[in-house]
């Protein structure tokens, strides 16, 4: 898994369905920004460390502080699916749990192929 920006929707602890922008940095750090659809409010940004595991088939996000880590299955190089338990177990229905890689912005050197 290479660094990049991903977008889509996820269930988060404080919101059943949130529009999410996830940036995986080349330095092993991530930033997650989310907007809750039900309340129409932005959620506090989350930052932490990320790593690719299980030969690149899983991505683990470990937030700064005491929040619970999240695991994503990597079915394709350009998609992340929020796991319900272990990221090596298949997710029955990935709808509403999938983030897709955004194309790199012009001049964004860190995300080129």
N, C-alpha and C positions, 0 to 999 in steps of 0.2 A: 504494500500500500504506500503510495506516495502522498506527500502533503498536498493540500488543495482546499477549495471551498465547496461545501455541500449545502443543499437546500431541500426542504420538504416539510413533512409534518410528523410530529411525534406526540405521544401521550407523555406528559411530564407530571411530577408529583403534585403540583399545584394547579394543573390544567389538563383536562381530558384530551384536548386536541390543540396543539400549538404549532404555528408556522415557525420554522427553525432555520437559522443560518449558522452553520458550523464551519469554523476555519481551523484546519489542521496545519500547524506551522512546521517548517523544516527544522526547527529547533526542539521539537518534541513537546511543544506547548499547544494548547487549543483554546479557542474562545467560542462559546455558544451563546447566541442571541435568540430570544424567542418572543413571540407575540401570541397571547392567548386569544383564541377565537371567541370563546363564550363571554369573557369579560371585556374584550376589545382593549386589553392593556398589555404593555410590554412587561415581560418578566425581567427580574434582575439578571444581568449578564453573568455567565459562569465561565471561569477559567480554570485551567489545570494542565496536567500532563497527559499525553496520549502515547500509545505504543501499538505496534502491529504485533500480533501473537499468532501461534499455531501456523507457522509458515505463511503468514500474511492473510489467513482466512478469517481473522478476527481483529477488531480494533477495540482497544480498551481506553476509556476516558476516566481519568482519576481526578476529580475536582479538588481544587485547593480547599483546605478546611476538612470538615468531617462528613461531607456528603457522600452518599453511596456511589461507587463507580458504576459506569454504564458499559455494556458490551454490545458490539455490533458485529453481525455476520457480514462478510464481504463476498456476496455471491458473484459480483462482477467488479472489475477495477474501478468502475465509476459509480458504484452504489454501495450504500451501507444500510443494513436492516437491523433495527433495534431488537436485540435478543430478549426473550422472555425469561431465560435462565442462563444456561450456558450458550455461548455464541457458536458452539459446534453442533448444537441441536437445531434442526430445521424449524423455521417459523411457519406455522400453517397458513396464515393470512398476512402478508406483509403490507397490505393497504393501511395507510395511516401510521406506518412505522418505518418508512423508507426515506432516505436522503439520497439525492443524486448529485453528482459532481457538476459544479457550475463551470462554464468555459472560462479560461483565464481572461482577466481584464487586460486591455492593451497596456503594455509596459510592465506587466506583473511578472517579473523575472522568476520569482520563486515557484511559480506554478506551471512553467512551460514543460512540455513533454521532452 
